[in-house]
C-alpha cells in the first residue's frame, strides 16, 4: 500500500484507540453477524484481517477458547500496538499479533485457517479481488470468510454528511471514480460479484442497518477528525470563521436525527457477507 496511506493510518491509530469503546458499541450488530457467520469453535485458528483496533476478532477469541487462537493483523505497527493494548484491557490472551499488508499475498500457509474476518477492510485495498483470492488460499477447504463493506453514502449520513460539507466548500477533493474508499463496494451486487470472482462459493450477502449515536454535533465532528486523518488535516486548515460556518451546516444536517434527550441517532447501512472457500 502507498506510503501516504501507511502514514495516514499510523497517525489515525491514536484516534481509533480513543474512540474504541464507542465504536465497538455502535457497530456491535455488524461484528455479531460476522462472528455468527463463521461460527468459531474451540481449538480453531481465525485471522482478523486489517483488524484495526481488533474488536471483531476479540469477539471471536471468546469462542475459540479453550485451545484456539486469534491472529489479529494490521499493516501499520501503530494500529497493532493500539490493538495489543486493547486486548490487554479486555483480558484477551489467546491472540497473536502480526503485521500483515492485505494488499500483498498473505504471509500465511495455504489451507491453514478455519476462518477469516475482515470488517470494512477489503474496499480500502488497491486490488480487492486479489486480496480475496489470497484470503481464499489461506482458508481450509470448507472454511469461511465474513466481511463487511459500507453501503451507499446516502444510507450513511453519519459519515457522508461531514465529508459532503467539506467537499462543497472545496476543502476536500472528491475521490477518483473506482478508487479504494469507504463506498467502493457500495453498489448492490458488488460484494457477491467480487467474492465469486475470487473463487468463493455461494456468497450470502445481507443489507444490515443500524445506528450511530452521538451525544451532540461536537462529538460527531470530533469522531470524524479523530478517526480520519484527511478530515483532521482539512480541519487544521480551517480558520475560525470557516469552521464555525461548517459546524453550523453540520448542526442543520443533524436536526432530523436529534432525539428528545439531545442525542443524535444517525442511520448507518452496511453490506455483510459470508462465503465458503
BALOBA-1460 file (C-alpha; in Angstrom, 3 decimals):
// residues 277
<rec num="1" residu="x" x="0.000" y="0.000" z="0.000"/>
<rec num="2" residu="x" x="1.203" y="3.506" z="-0.736"/>
<rec num="3" residu="x" x="3.364" y="5.235" z="1.823"/>
<rec num="4" residu="x" x="0.881" y="8.095" z="2.227"/>
<rec num="5" residu="x" x="-1.805" y="5.548" z="3.188"/>
<rec num="6" residu="x" x="0.543" y="3.972" z="5.744"/>
<rec num="7" residu="x" x="1.232" y="7.395" z="7.198"/>
<rec num="8" residu="x" x="-2.456" y="8.259" z="7.420"/>
<rec num="9" residu="x" x="-3.371" y="5.038" z="9.229"/>
<rec num="10" residu="x" x="-0.380" y="5.320" z="11.539"/>
<rec num="11" residu="x" x="-1.465" y="8.824" z="12.528"/>
<rec num="12" residu="x" x="-5.069" y="7.707" z="12.959"/>
<rec num="13" residu="x" x="-4.211" y="4.894" z="15.390"/>
<rec num="14" residu="x" x="-4.397" y="7.100" z="18.480"/>
<rec num="15" residu="x" x="-7.784" y="8.458" z="17.473"/>
<rec num="16" residu="x" x="-9.179" y="4.994" z="16.807"/>
<rec num="17" residu="x" x="-7.888" y="3.879" z="20.188"/>
<rec num="18" residu="x" x="-9.616" y="6.818" z="21.860"/>
<rec num="19" residu="x" x="-12.909" y="6.032" z="20.079"/>
<rec num="20" residu="x" x="-12.637" y="2.239" z="20.535"/>
<rec num="21" residu="x" x="-15.290" y="1.694" z="23.210"/>
<rec num="22" residu="x" x="-17.770" y="3.947" z="21.423"/>
<rec num="23" residu="x" x="-17.189" y="2.317" z="18.032"/>
<rec num="24" residu="x" x="-17.433" y="-1.186" z="19.472"/>
<rec num="25" residu="x" x="-20.830" y="-0.389" z="20.993"/>
<rec num="26" residu="x" x="-22.252" y="1.273" z="17.873"/>
<rec num="27" residu="x" x="-21.096" y="-1.419" z="15.448"/>
<rec num="28" residu="x" x="-21.839" y="-4.482" z="17.582"/>
<rec num="29" residu="x" x="-24.644" y="-5.706" z="15.253"/>
<rec num="30" residu="x" x="-22.112" y="-5.948" z="12.410"/>
<rec num="31" residu="x" x="-19.499" y="-7.790" z="14.447"/>
<rec num="32" residu="x" x="-22.068" y="-10.236" z="15.834"/>
<rec num="33" residu="x" x="-23.364" y="-11.041" z="12.330"/>
<rec num="34" residu="x" x="-19.841" y="-11.733" z="11.090"/>
<rec num="35" residu="x" x="-18.887" y="-13.911" z="14.062"/>
<rec num="36" residu="x" x="-22.077" y="-15.953" z="13.763"/>
<rec num="37" residu="x" x="-21.415" y="-16.384" z="10.030"/>
<rec num="38" residu="x" x="-18.047" y="-18.108" z="10.521"/>
<rec num="39" residu="x" x="-19.157" y="-19.841" z="13.761"/>
<rec num="40" residu="x" x="-15.782" y="-20.105" z="15.566"/>
<rec num="41" residu="x" x="-15.192" y="-23.291" z="17.546"/>
<rec num="42" residu="x" x="-12.787" y="-24.121" z="20.396"/>
<rec num="43" residu="x" x="-9.359" y="-25.032" z="19.090"/>
<rec num="44" residu="x" x="-9.660" y="-23.289" z="15.753"/>
<rec num="45" residu="x" x="-7.414" y="-20.568" z="14.294"/>
<rec num="46" residu="x" x="-9.093" y="-17.431" z="12.958"/>
<rec num="47" residu="x" x="-7.494" y="-14.441" z="11.209"/>
<rec num="48" residu="x" x="-8.864" y="-10.933" z="11.716"/>
<rec num="49" residu="x" x="-7.537" y="-9.197" z="8.595"/>
<rec num="50" residu="x" x="-6.986" y="-5.410" z="8.514"/>
<rec num="51" residu="x" x="-8.259" y="-5.560" z="12.073"/>
<rec num="52" residu="x" x="-7.538" y="-2.020" z="13.219"/>
<rec num="53" residu="x" x="-8.259" y="-1.934" z="16.949"/>
<rec num="54" residu="x" x="-9.366" y="-5.569" z="16.789"/>
<rec num="55" residu="x" x="-12.880" y="-5.579" z="18.189"/>
<rec num="56" residu="x" x="-14.480" y="-8.030" z="15.762"/>
<rec num="57" residu="x" x="-11.757" y="-10.608" z="16.252"/>
<rec num="58" residu="x" x="-11.870" y="-10.201" z="20.011"/>
<rec num="59" residu="x" x="-15.467" y="-11.417" z="19.985"/>
<rec num="60" residu="x" x="-14.293" y="-14.481" z="18.083"/>
<rec num="61" residu="x" x="-11.482" y="-15.091" z="20.589"/>
<rec num="62" residu="x" x="-14.010" y="-15.826" z="23.320"/>
<rec num="63" residu="x" x="-15.494" y="-18.653" z="21.220"/>
<rec num="64" residu="x" x="-12.104" y="-20.091" z="20.222"/>
<rec num="65" residu="x" x="-11.212" y="-20.917" z="23.827"/>
<rec num="66" residu="x" x="-10.002" y="-23.286" z="25.010"/>
<rec num="67" residu="x" x="-7.152" y="-24.145" z="22.703"/>
<rec num="68" residu="x" x="-7.926" y="-21.830" z="19.799"/>
<rec num="69" residu="x" x="-6.014" y="-18.828" z="18.524"/>
<rec num="70" residu="x" x="-6.993" y="-15.474" z="17.069"/>
<rec num="71" residu="x" x="-4.495" y="-13.793" z="14.748"/>
<rec num="72" residu="x" x="-5.050" y="-10.040" z="14.767"/>
<rec num="73" residu="x" x="-3.364" y="-8.310" z="11.836"/>
<rec num="74" residu="x" x="-2.878" y="-4.829" z="10.508"/>
<rec num="75" residu="x" x="-0.376" y="-3.247" z="8.175"/>
<rec num="76" residu="x" x="0.836" y="-0.437" z="10.452"/>
<rec num="77" residu="x" x="2.638" y="-1.090" z="13.752"/>
<rec num="78" residu="x" x="0.882" y="1.798" z="15.468"/>
<rec num="79" residu="x" x="-2.533" y="0.210" z="14.930"/>
<rec num="80" residu="x" x="-1.245" y="-3.171" z="16.127"/>
<rec num="81" residu="x" x="0.119" y="-1.530" z="19.274"/>
<rec num="82" residu="x" x="-3.293" y="0.017" z="19.935"/>
<rec num="83" residu="x" x="-4.920" y="-3.385" z="19.360"/>
<rec num="84" residu="x" x="-2.485" y="-5.071" z="21.781"/>
<rec num="85" residu="x" x="-3.209" y="-2.518" z="24.485"/>
<rec num="86" residu="x" x="-6.923" y="-3.024" z="23.947"/>
<rec num="87" residu="x" x="-6.622" y="-6.811" z="24.198"/>
<rec num="88" residu="x" x="-4.803" y="-6.423" z="27.499"/>
<rec num="89" residu="x" x="-7.537" y="-4.166" z="28.862"/>
<rec num="90" residu="x" x="-10.216" y="-6.649" z="27.744"/>
<rec num="91" residu="x" x="-8.328" y="-9.596" z="29.233"/>
<rec num="92" residu="x" x="-7.964" y="-11.453" z="25.924"/>
<rec num="93" residu="x" x="-4.943" y="-13.750" z="25.958"/>
<rec num="94" residu="x" x="-5.464" y="-16.265" z="23.132"/>
<rec num="95" residu="x" x="-4.408" y="-13.775" z="20.457"/>
<rec num="96" residu="x" x="-1.267" y="-13.284" z="18.365"/>
<rec num="97" residu="x" x="-0.494" y="-10.014" z="16.615"/>
<rec num="98" residu="x" x="1.016" y="-9.921" z="13.159"/>
<rec num="99" residu="x" x="1.914" y="-7.061" z="10.845"/>
<rec num="100" residu="x" x="0.324" y="-8.068" z="7.543"/>
<rec num="101" residu="x" x="-0.451" y="-5.967" z="4.457"/>
<rec num="102" residu="x" x="-3.696" y="-7.195" z="2.928"/>
<rec num="103" residu="x" x="-2.647" y="-5.643" z="-0.397"/>
<rec num="104" residu="x" x="0.071" y="-8.313" z="-0.653"/>
<rec num="105" residu="x" x="-0.199" y="-12.117" z="-0.765"/>
<rec num="106" residu="x" x="-0.950" y="-13.076" z="2.824"/>
<rec num="107" residu="x" x="2.068" y="-14.320" z="4.755"/>
<rec num="108" residu="x" x="0.256" y="-17.419" z="5.933"/>
<rec num="109" residu="x" x="0.485" y="-21.081" z="4.815"/>
<rec num="110" residu="x" x="-2.128" y="-22.292" z="2.354"/>
<rec num="111" residu="x" x="-5.196" y="-24.011" z="3.808"/>
<rec num="112" residu="x" x="-4.119" y="-23.180" z="7.371"/>
<rec num="113" residu="x" x="-7.041" y="-21.161" z="8.767"/>
<rec num="114" residu="x" x="-10.507" y="-22.068" z="9.979"/>
<rec num="115" residu="x" x="-11.956" y="-18.650" z="9.212"/>
<rec num="116" residu="x" x="-11.152" y="-15.074" z="8.197"/>
<rec num="117" residu="x" x="-12.844" y="-11.871" z="9.329"/>
<rec num="118" residu="x" x="-12.434" y="-8.531" z="7.575"/>
<rec num="119" residu="x" x="-14.703" y="-5.730" z="8.749"/>
<rec num="120" residu="x" x="-14.623" y="-2.712" z="6.405"/>
<rec num="121" residu="x" x="-11.188" y="-3.569" z="5.075"/>
<rec num="122" residu="x" x="-11.346" y="-5.007" z="1.567"/>
<rec num="123" residu="x" x="-12.964" y="-1.945" z="-0.027"/>
<rec num="124" residu="x" x="-9.965" y="0.163" z="1.070"/>
<rec num="125" residu="x" x="-7.431" y="-2.018" z="-0.766"/>
<rec num="126" residu="x" x="-5.828" y="-1.308" z="-4.117"/>
<rec num="127" residu="x" x="-6.685" y="-4.738" z="-5.594"/>
<rec num="128" residu="x" x="-9.725" y="-6.003" z="-3.758"/>
<rec num="129" residu="x" x="-10.200" y="-9.136" z="-5.855"/>
<rec num="130" residu="x" x="-6.562" y="-10.216" z="-5.428"/>
<rec num="131" residu="x" x="-6.944" y="-9.779" z="-1.667"/>
<rec num="132" residu="x" x="-9.996" y="-12.034" z="-1.677"/>
<rec num="133" residu="x" x="-8.116" y="-14.621" z="-3.736"/>
<rec num="134" residu="x" x="-5.273" y="-14.537" z="-1.216"/>
<rec num="135" residu="x" x="-7.798" y="-14.952" z="1.591"/>
<rec num="136" residu="x" x="-9.279" y="-17.997" z="-0.101"/>
<rec num="137" residu="x" x="-5.817" y="-19.548" z="-0.463"/>
<rec num="138" residu="x" x="-5.146" y="-19.493" z="3.290"/>
<rec num="139" residu="x" x="-8.541" y="-20.925" z="4.266"/>
<rec num="140" residu="x" x="-9.013" y="-24.635" z="4.781"/>
<rec num="141" residu="x" x="-11.427" y="-26.296" z="2.335"/>
<rec num="142" residu="x" x="-14.948" y="-25.574" z="3.518"/>
<rec num="143" residu="x" x="-13.842" y="-22.744" z="5.836"/>
<rec num="144" residu="x" x="-15.479" y="-19.330" z="5.550"/>
<rec num="145" residu="x" x="-14.687" y="-15.654" z="5.226"/>
<rec num="146" residu="x" x="-17.001" y="-12.999" z="6.665"/>
<rec num="147" residu="x" x="-16.705" y="-9.361" z="5.672"/>
<rec num="148" residu="x" x="-18.436" y="-6.010" z="5.875"/>
<rec num="149" residu="x" x="-18.416" y="-3.263" z="3.252"/>
<rec num="150" residu="x" x="-20.258" y="0.017" z="3.623"/>
<rec num="151" residu="x" x="-23.427" y="0.615" z="1.642"/>
<rec num="152" residu="x" x="-24.066" y="3.799" z="-0.313"/>
<rec num="153" residu="x" x="-23.246" y="7.228" z="1.093"/>
<rec num="154" residu="x" x="-26.951" y="8.119" z="1.138"/>
<rec num="155" residu="x" x="-27.523" y="5.375" z="3.696"/>
<rec num="156" residu="x" x="-24.617" y="6.525" z="5.862"/>
<rec num="157" residu="x" x="-25.141" y="10.206" z="6.656"/>
<rec num="158" residu="x" x="-23.092" y="9.774" z="9.851"/>
<rec num="159" residu="x" x="-20.015" y="9.550" z="7.594"/>
<rec num="160" residu="x" x="-21.143" y="11.200" z="4.370"/>
<rec num="161" residu="x" x="-22.639" y="14.439" z="5.695"/>
<rec num="162" residu="x" x="-19.449" y="15.935" z="7.237"/>
<rec num="163" residu="x" x="-17.392" y="14.909" z="4.194"/>
<rec num="164" residu="x" x="-20.006" y="16.362" z="1.850"/>
<rec num="165" residu="x" x="-19.972" y="19.723" z="3.633"/>
<rec num="166" residu="x" x="-16.192" y="19.964" z="3.334"/>
<rec num="167" residu="x" x="-16.263" y="18.952" z="-0.325"/>
<rec num="168" residu="x" x="-18.931" y="21.515" z="-1.165"/>
<rec num="169" residu="x" x="-16.635" y="24.167" z="0.283"/>
<rec num="170" residu="x" x="-13.665" y="22.868" z="-1.685"/>
<rec num="171" residu="x" x="-11.774" y="21.848" z="1.441"/>
<rec num="172" residu="x" x="-11.731" y="18.148" z="0.472"/>
<rec num="173" residu="x" x="-11.234" y="16.746" z="-3.012"/>
<rec num="174" residu="x" x="-13.668" y="14.061" z="-4.225"/>
<rec num="175" residu="x" x="-12.367" y="10.513" z="-4.565"/>
<rec num="176" residu="x" x="-11.495" y="9.487" z="-8.137"/>
<rec num="177" residu="x" x="-14.011" y="7.062" z="-9.696"/>
<rec num="178" residu="x" x="-13.128" y="3.448" z="-8.945"/>
<rec num="179" residu="x" x="-10.581" y="4.361" z="-6.283"/>
<rec num="180" residu="x" x="-10.386" y="2.460" z="-2.994"/>
<rec num="181" residu="x" x="-12.504" y="4.048" z="-0.310"/>
<rec num="182" residu="x" x="-15.327" y="3.709" z="2.157"/>
<rec num="183" residu="x" x="-18.003" y="3.329" z="-0.507"/>
<rec num="184" residu="x" x="-16.011" y="1.438" z="-3.156"/>
<rec num="185" residu="x" x="-18.249" y="-1.660" z="-2.786"/>
<rec num="186" residu="x" x="-21.478" y="0.215" z="-2.130"/>
<rec num="187" residu="x" x="-23.342" y="-0.828" z="-5.289"/>
<rec num="188" residu="x" x="-25.815" y="-3.715" z="-4.889"/>
<rec num="189" residu="x" x="-24.259" y="-6.936" z="-6.134"/>
<rec num="190" residu="x" x="-20.673" y="-5.672" z="-5.940"/>
<rec num="191" residu="x" x="-19.692" y="-7.759" z="-2.922"/>
<rec num="192" residu="x" x="-21.151" y="-11.033" z="-4.233"/>
<rec num="193" residu="x" x="-19.609" y="-10.453" z="-7.651"/>
<rec num="194" residu="x" x="-16.116" y="-9.933" z="-6.183"/>
<rec num="195" residu="x" x="-16.398" y="-12.947" z="-3.889"/>
<rec num="196" residu="x" x="-17.480" y="-15.222" z="-6.714"/>
<rec num="197" residu="x" x="-14.718" y="-13.905" z="-8.980"/>
<rec num="198" residu="x" x="-12.202" y="-14.816" z="-6.262"/>
<rec num="199" residu="x" x="-13.489" y="-18.385" z="-6.201"/>
<rec num="200" residu="x" x="-15.703" y="-18.318" z="-3.119"/>
<rec num="201" residu="x" x="-18.819" y="-20.468" z="-3.176"/>
<rec num="202" residu="x" x="-22.399" y="-19.248" z="-2.751"/>
<rec num="203" residu="x" x="-21.800" y="-15.880" z="-1.072"/>
<rec num="204" residu="x" x="-24.543" y="-14.805" z="1.290"/>
<rec num="205" residu="x" x="-24.941" y="-11.023" z="1.385"/>
<rec num="206" residu="x" x="-27.290" y="-9.069" z="3.636"/>
<rec num="207" residu="x" x="-28.153" y="-5.391" z="3.921"/>
<rec num="208" residu="x" x="-27.642" y="-4.613" z="7.610"/>
<rec num="209" residu="x" x="-28.968" y="-1.367" z="9.033"/>
<rec num="210" residu="x" x="-28.022" y="0.027" z="12.422"/>
<rec num="211" residu="x" x="-27.389" y="3.410" z="14.071"/>
<rec num="212" residu="x" x="-24.564" y="5.656" z="15.184"/>
<rec num="213" residu="x" x="-25.338" y="7.539" z="18.399"/>
<rec num="214" residu="x" x="-23.535" y="10.798" z="19.228"/>
<rec num="215" residu="x" x="-24.014" y="12.975" z="22.304"/>
<rec num="216" residu="x" x="-24.167" y="16.107" z="20.139"/>
<rec num="217" residu="x" x="-22.791" y="17.725" z="16.978"/>
<rec num="218" residu="x" x="-19.452" y="18.387" z="18.663"/>
<rec num="219" residu="x" x="-18.935" y="14.676" z="19.330"/>
<rec num="220" residu="x" x="-19.975" y="13.901" z="15.759"/>
<rec num="221" residu="x" x="-17.328" y="16.272" z="14.428"/>
<rec num="222" residu="x" x="-14.658" y="15.095" z="16.883"/>
<rec num="223" residu="x" x="-15.232" y="11.487" z="15.831"/>
<rec num="224" residu="x" x="-14.606" y="12.409" z="12.212"/>
<rec num="225" residu="x" x="-11.338" y="14.214" z="12.847"/>
<rec num="226" residu="x" x="-10.068" y="11.619" z="15.343"/>
<rec num="227" residu="x" x="-10.572" y="8.656" z="13.019"/>
<rec num="228" residu="x" x="-9.812" y="10.202" z="9.611"/>
<rec num="229" residu="x" x="-6.537" y="11.997" z="9.012"/>
<rec num="230" residu="x" x="-7.962" y="13.505" z="5.823"/>
<rec num="231" residu="x" x="-10.695" y="15.109" z="7.907"/>
<rec num="232" residu="x" x="-8.216" y="16.102" z="10.620"/>
<rec num="233" residu="x" x="-5.881" y="17.716" z="8.086"/>
<rec num="234" residu="x" x="-8.786" y="19.574" z="6.498"/>
<rec num="235" residu="x" x="-9.958" y="20.767" z="9.913"/>
<rec num="236" residu="x" x="-6.458" y="22.025" z="10.731"/>
<rec num="237" residu="x" x="-6.511" y="24.212" z="7.612"/>
<rec num="238" residu="x" x="-9.771" y="25.950" z="8.554"/>
<rec num="239" residu="x" x="-9.841" y="29.423" z="10.011"/>
<rec num="240" residu="x" x="-12.160" y="30.151" z="12.898"/>
<rec num="241" residu="x" x="-14.947" y="31.705" z="10.819"/>
<rec num="242" residu="x" x="-14.992" y="28.900" z="8.263"/>
<rec num="243" residu="x" x="-15.017" y="26.219" z="10.938"/>
<rec num="244" residu="x" x="-17.920" y="27.981" z="12.660"/>
<rec num="245" residu="x" x="-19.847" y="28.045" z="9.365"/>
<rec num="246" residu="x" x="-19.148" y="24.345" z="8.750"/>
<rec num="247" residu="x" x="-20.298" y="23.375" z="12.230"/>
<rec num="248" residu="x" x="-23.467" y="25.428" z="11.683"/>
<rec num="249" residu="x" x="-24.103" y="23.444" z="8.486"/>
<rec num="250" residu="x" x="-23.488" y="20.221" z="10.373"/>
<rec num="251" residu="x" x="-25.928" y="21.363" z="13.056"/>
<rec num="252" residu="x" x="-28.575" y="21.807" z="10.365"/>
<rec num="253" residu="x" x="-27.766" y="18.374" z="8.922"/>
<rec num="254" residu="x" x="-28.117" y="16.884" z="12.401"/>
<rec num="255" residu="x" x="-31.586" y="18.284" z="13.057"/>
<rec num="256" residu="x" x="-33.558" y="15.329" z="11.604"/>
<rec num="257" residu="x" x="-31.630" y="12.919" z="13.834"/>
<rec num="258" residu="x" x="-31.913" y="14.754" z="17.152"/>
<rec num="259" residu="x" x="-33.735" y="12.890" z="19.908"/>
<rec num="260" residu="x" x="-35.722" y="14.354" z="22.842"/>
<rec num="261" residu="x" x="-32.701" y="13.802" z="25.111"/>
<rec num="262" residu="x" x="-30.477" y="15.815" z="22.739"/>
<rec num="263" residu="x" x="-28.547" y="12.813" z="21.427"/>
<rec num="264" residu="x" x="-28.147" y="12.274" z="17.705"/>
<rec num="265" residu="x" x="-29.154" y="8.877" z="16.338"/>
<rec num="266" residu="x" x="-27.926" y="8.706" z="12.758"/>
<rec num="267" residu="x" x="-28.595" y="5.850" z="10.318"/>
<rec num="268" residu="x" x="-25.843" y="3.527" z="9.144"/>
<rec num="269" residu="x" x="-26.012" y="0.840" z="6.488"/>
<rec num="270" residu="x" x="-23.528" y="-1.849" z="5.524"/>
<rec num="271" residu="x" x="-23.316" y="-4.981" z="3.456"/>
<rec num="272" residu="x" x="-22.341" y="-8.045" z="5.463"/>
<rec num="273" residu="x" x="-21.316" y="-11.151" z="3.615"/>
<rec num="274" residu="x" x="-20.010" y="-14.658" z="4.124"/>
<rec num="275" residu="x" x="-18.852" y="-17.323" z="1.702"/>
<rec num="276" residu="x" x="-17.069" y="-20.669" z="1.695"/>
<rec num="277" residu="x" x="-13.598" y="-21.355" z="0.292"/>
